[in-house]
């Protein structure tokens, strides 16, 4: 499918970015993980906001970043998790 590209909406800011530019980030609250796709700008902001993160194999991407947070209120978006 030359000439066609997939755009991903950043789960934090809503900006459309090419699929290859989006990054998979897992936010862990105790034993629950929330999977978000972030644009490079939001990823940089999140990595600065959180001290510790680690890399793991991703679900949809080759690699993902895991960030431990205290509660789902710390997710980088305004949508309330289900």
C-alpha positions as CSV (number, residue, x, y, z in Angstrom):
1,X,0.0,0.0,0.0
2,X,2.5,2.6,-1.1
3,X,1.4,6.1,-0.5
4,X,-0.9,5.2,2.4
5,X,0.1,5.9,6.0
6,X,-1.5,5.2,9.4
7,X,-1.9,8.1,11.8
8,X,-2.2,7.5,15.5
9,X,-4.0,9.9,17.9
10,X,-1.8,10.6,20.9
11,X,-3.7,9.5,24.0
12,X,-2.4,12.5,26.0
13,X,-2.8,15.5,23.7
14,X,-4.9,14.1,20.8
15,X,-2.4,15.1,18.1
16,X,-2.2,12.9,15.0
17,X,1.2,11.5,14.4
18,X,2.5,8.8,12.0
19,X,2.3,5.3,13.5
20,X,6.0,4.8,13.3
21,X,6.5,8.0,15.5
22,X,4.1,7.0,18.2
23,X,5.4,5.3,21.3
24,X,3.7,2.7,23.5
25,X,3.7,3.5,27.2
26,X,2.3,1.3,30.0
27,X,1.3,3.0,33.2
28,X,1.2,0.6,36.1
29,X,-0.9,1.1,39.2
30,X,-0.3,-1.8,41.5
31,X,-1.1,-4.9,39.3
32,X,-3.1,-3.0,36.6
33,X,-1.5,-1.6,33.5
34,X,-3.0,1.0,31.2
35,X,-1.6,1.1,27.6
36,X,-1.4,4.4,25.9
37,X,0.1,5.6,22.6
38,X,2.0,8.9,23.0
39,X,3.5,11.3,20.5
40,X,7.2,12.0,20.8
41,X,6.5,15.4,22.5
42,X,4.3,13.8,25.2
43,X,6.7,10.9,25.7
44,X,9.5,13.4,26.4
45,X,7.3,15.2,28.9
46,X,6.3,12.0,30.6
47,X,9.8,10.7,30.9
48,X,10.8,14.0,32.5
49,X,7.8,14.0,34.8
50,X,8.5,10.5,36.1
51,X,11.8,9.5,37.7
52,X,11.8,5.8,37.0
53,X,10.8,3.9,33.9
54,X,11.9,0.7,32.3
55,X,11.7,-0.8,28.8
56,X,9.9,-4.1,28.0
57,X,8.6,-5.8,24.8
58,X,5.5,-4.0,23.7
59,X,2.1,-5.4,22.9
60,X,1.7,-3.5,19.6
61,X,5.1,-2.0,19.2
62,X,8.5,-3.7,19.4
63,X,9.3,-1.9,22.7
64,X,7.3,-0.2,25.4
65,X,8.1,1.9,28.4
66,X,6.6,1.0,31.8
67,X,6.0,3.8,34.3
68,X,4.8,3.1,37.8
69,X,2.2,5.6,39.1
70,X,0.3,5.9,42.4
71,X,-3.2,6.0,40.9
72,X,-5.0,6.2,37.6
73,X,-5.5,9.9,38.4
74,X,-1.8,10.3,37.4
75,X,-2.5,9.2,33.8
76,X,-1.6,11.9,31.3
77,X,-5.1,12.5,30.0
78,X,-8.5,13.7,31.2
79,X,-10.5,10.6,30.3
80,X,-11.5,8.6,33.4
81,X,-10.3,4.9,33.0
82,X,-13.1,2.4,32.9
